[in-house]
Amino acid sequence: MRVHHAVAGVLRPRFAARAICHVLVVEHEAGLVLVDAGFGTADLADPRRLGPMGRALRPDRDPSTTALAAVLALGFSAEAVTHVVLTHLDFDHAGGLSDFPHAVVHTTAEEWAAATVATHAPERLRYKPVQWATTSDVRRYAGAGEPWRHDLTGHEVLPGITLVPMVGHTRGHAIVAVEGDDGLVVHAGDAAFDASAYGARHATTGKPLRRVPPMRAFEVAASRQPWRIRGNHAALRRLQEAEGVTVVNAHDPRVFPGEA
Ligand SMILES: [Zn+2]
């Protein structure tokens, strides 16, 4: 499968480094598959729908920084996107759903429950149901799934695309692995904010990455279960070190191939 990398949001918080919303656009036999959806055109047109946390992240209001713009730039129509696989439903990952209302959405059952039956006050701030109000087909995957790699388990949601639960950032967070033409591409979502945490190298220069303390602090502050962060970083490091595997995360622009 051909895997494209796209920027679906640029964040400029005052309290942390500039960040991006990194999404994958996968050419699959079932149509185009997005891994994460970033911000949508409606979010950037009216950031008030993101609430106070959205304002704090200060996304660029540039419609070229959406998954929809990336799909069009690749020469496809919005309708070509038939599936969206989400690492989680935070508003900086699920906003693009409203640009692809016909797409089938895949997420963990635990994440769907957290986002739709949010009883925990901070969860009401992070999830914005308006973003998936036009989505009609949501496939939910409960529990651990089947043994996958190392000690991880997962749900193969489409041939060659596996949703691997990695809880911590949210109650139902997962990473998403795609068997690409050039090896396995793993989208770690928000299981690491600073890609130096799992030993990634700069996508362009190949150099080791420096630690970014404000991003580490923000990661802890934004985590539902911060005690899981260290173990998740270790799991990502094992994946990153395996032959033929590339791990990218959602927000660190240094692991984005090309200019971000
Ligand atoms: Zn995020």
Boltz pocket constraint, residues with backbone or C-beta under 6 A from the ligand:
constraints:
  - pocket:
      binder: B
      contacts: [[A, 90], [A, 92], [A, 93], [A, 190], [A, 250], [A, 251]]
      max_distance: 6.0
